Amino acid sequence: MKVFRSIVGECTSGSPLTRGPFKPSFGLSGAVVLVVAVAFLLATTYGEQRRSAAFANAERKIDWIGGNGRSEHPSNRPTVLTAAEWNAYLNEGGVKLPEGVTRVQLTSDPAVVHGDAEVDFDRLTSNRTRNNPLLQLFTGKHHVTATAQAAAVKGVGTVHVRSVEFDGVKIPEMALEYFCNRYLRPKYGNAVGMDSHFPLHSHIDTAILGKDQVTITQR
């Protein structure tokens, strides 16, 4: 949906979320995309399929945020999205996940996002990591989990990835940074990394994470 893209902004390769169609990766090692609200925030719209009541609620709220953001005098009434709603939106066709990424689930605690997904890195990277001995970790299929601090204040979102695990084994930060620099940032821009900063659109001022919910306020 065009409204969803208007909320999070747009992006071109090598630039922040400012222009051009934004087509993110969920590499979790880039970790929102890199898991994170950001997995929620970093996504493109998809086609029709069978959908739940939670999906319908998410869609309605996202449409309202987009419409309010286009208003000359946006309402500052908070909008609350729940984990059930954003997970339905992610997995029932609201966004197109990158090739090789499935079963995405995001939960939250105050100021913290927890991400969980199945990732086939050979499909995600088109086998480009197989010939690089420094990137052997990023091959094959893995159950990937990530934890990140996330917040949005004064129209700017920030995500700091605290940890990423493949099949229960913690991945060194140096390896994650190398993967981000080598494969994610050249394609998706500097907004993707262990520390990400990106502007929010539709006059979104703050996004406050709580227990399995986020409260969004526009200005």
C-alpha positions in Angstrom: 0.0 0.0 0.0 1.2 3.4 -0.9 0.2 4.8 2.4 2.6 2.4 4.3 5.5 3.7 2.2 4.5 7.3 2.9 4.8 6.6 6.7 8.4 5.2 6.7 9.8 7.2 3.7 11.7 6.0 0.7 15.2 5.1 0.0 17.8 4.5 -2.8 21.0 2.5 -2.6 23.7 4.3 -0.7 21.4 6.9 0.8 19.2 7.2 3.9 15.4 6.7 3.7 14.8 9.8 1.8 14.0 9.1 -1.9 13.4 6.4 -4.4 11.4 3.2 -3.9 12.6 1.5 -0.7 13.1 -2.3 -0.9 14.7 -3.5 2.3 16.5 -6.6 3.4 15.6 -8.4 6.6 19.0 -10.0 6.9 18.7 -10.0 10.7 22.4 -9.8 10.7 21.9 -6.3 9.4 19.9 -7.0 12.2 16.0 -5.0 11.3 16.4 -5.2 9.0 17.9 -6.3 11.5 15.1 -7.3 13.0 13.3 -4.6 14.3 10.4 -2.4 14.2 12.4 -1.8 11.5 11.7 -5.0 10.0 8.3 -3.6 10.3 9.4 -0.2 9.2 11.7 -1.4 6.4 9.4 -3.2 4.0 7.5 -2.9 0.7 3.9 -3.5 0.0 2.7 -6.9 -1.3 -0.4 -8.4 -2.9 -3.6 -9.9 -1.7 -4.0 -13.1 0.3 -5.9 -14.6 3.1 -5.8 -12.3 6.1 -6.8 -12.2 9.8 -8.6 -9.6 11.9 -5.2 -8.6 13.4 -4.1 -7.8 9.8 -7.2 -5.7 9.2 -6.6 -3.8 12.4 -3.0 -3.1 11.5 -4.0 -2.0 8.0 -6.6 0.4 9.3 -4.2 2.0 11.7 -1.5 2.3 9.1 -3.9 3.9 6.7 -5.0 6.4 9.4 -1.4 7.3 10.2 -0.8 8.0 6.5 -3.9 10.0 6.0 -3.2 12.0 9.2 0.3 12.7 8.1 -1.0 14.3 4.9 -3.3 16.6 6.8 -2.4 20.3 7.1 -2.9 20.0 10.9 -2.2 16.4 11.9 -3.9 15.1 15.0 -1.6 14.2 17.9 -3.9 11.4 19.0 -1.7 8.4 19.7 -2.0 5.3 17.6 -1.2 2.0 19.3 0.0 -1.0 17.2 0.2 -4.4 19.0 2.6 -7.2 18.3 -0.2 -9.4 17.1 -1.1 -6.7 14.5 2.4 -6.0 13.2 3.2 -9.7 13.0 0.0 -10.3 11.1 0.9 -7.4 8.7 4.4 -8.8 8.2 3.4 -12.4 7.6 0.0 -12.1 5.8 1.0 -10.1 2.8 1.2 -6.5 4.1 4.9 -6.4 3.2 7.1 -8.4 0.8 9.9 -10.0 2.8 13.3 -10.5 1.1 14.0 -13.7 -0.7 15.0 -16.4 1.8 13.3 -14.8 4.9 10.3 -16.5 6.4 8.4 -16.9 9.7 9.2 -13.4 11.0 8.0 -12.6 14.5 8.7 -9.4 16.4 8.0 -8.8 20.1 8.9 -5.9 22.3 9.6 -4.7 25.8 10.0 -1.1 26.8 12.6 0.4 24.3 13.6 -3.1 23.1 12.7 -5.2 20.1 13.2 -9.0 19.9 13.2 -10.5 16.4 12.9 -14.1 15.3 13.0 -15.5 11.7 14.1 -18.4 9.5 16.7 -17.1 7.0 18.2 -18.9 4.0 21.3 -16.9 3.5 22.1 -18.5 0.1 18.9 -17.2 -1.3 19.2 -13.9 0.6 22.6 -13.2 -0.8 22.3 -15.1 -4.1 25.1 -17.3 -3.0 27.6 -14.4 -2.9 28.9 -15.3 0.5 29.9 -18.8 -0.3 33.3 -17.9 -1.8 34.3 -15.5 1.0 35.9 -17.4 3.9 35.2 -14.4 6.2 31.4 -14.8 5.5 31.0 -18.6 5.9 28.7 -17.9 8.9 26.3 -16.3 6.5 25.6 -19.4 4.4 22.9 -22.0 4.5 19.7 -21.9 6.5 19.6 -20.7 10.1 17.0 -19.9 12.8 18.0 -16.2 13.5 17.1 -14.2 16.6 18.1 -10.7 17.4 17.6 -8.1 20.2 17.9 -4.4 19.6 17.2 -1.1 21.4 14.8 0.9 19.3 13.2 4.4 19.7 11.9 7.3 17.7 12.1 10.8 19.0 11.6 14.1 17.2 10.9 12.4 13.9 14.1 10.3 13.9 14.2 6.5 14.4 17.2 4.8 16.0 18.0 1.1 16.3 21.0 -0.3 18.1 21.5 -4.1 17.7 22.6 -5.7 21.0 22.9 -9.3 19.9 22.2 -11.7 17.1 22.2 -15.5 17.3 22.2 -18.2 14.6 20.7 -21.5 15.9 21.3 -20.4 19.5 24.9 -19.4 18.9 25.9 -15.7 19.3 27.4 -14.1 16.3 30.4 -11.8 16.9 29.7 -8.1 16.3 32.7 -7.8 14.0 31.3 -10.5 11.7 27.9 -8.7 11.6 29.5 -5.4 10.8 31.5 -6.9 8.0 28.3 -8.5 6.5 26.4 -5.2 6.8 29.2 -3.2 5.1 29.9 -5.8 2.4 26.3 -6.8 1.4 23.6 -4.7 3.0 24.7 -1.1 3.0 25.8 -1.1 -0.7 22.2 -2.2 -1.6 20.1 -0.6 1.1 22.1 2.5 2.3 23.6 3.6 5.5 20.4 3.3 7.4 21.1 -0.4 7.7 23.7 -1.5 10.2 24.4 -2.3 13.8 23.5 1.3 14.6 20.8 2.7 12.3 19.3 6.1 12.1 16.5 7.1 9.8 13.9 9.8 9.4 10.2 9.0 9.9 7.6 10.4 7.6 3.9 11.3 7.8 4.7 13.7 10.6 5.5 10.9 13.0 7.2 12.5 16.0 7.6 9.7 18.5 7.3 5.9 18.6 7.4 4.5 22.1 7.9 0.7 22.6 6.1 -1.1 25.4 5.3 -4.7 26.2 4.3 -6.0 22.8 3.1 -2.7 21.5 4.3 0.6 20.1 2.6 4.0 20.6 3.0 6.3 17.7 2.4 10.1 18.0 2.3 12.5 15.1 2.7 16.3 15.2 
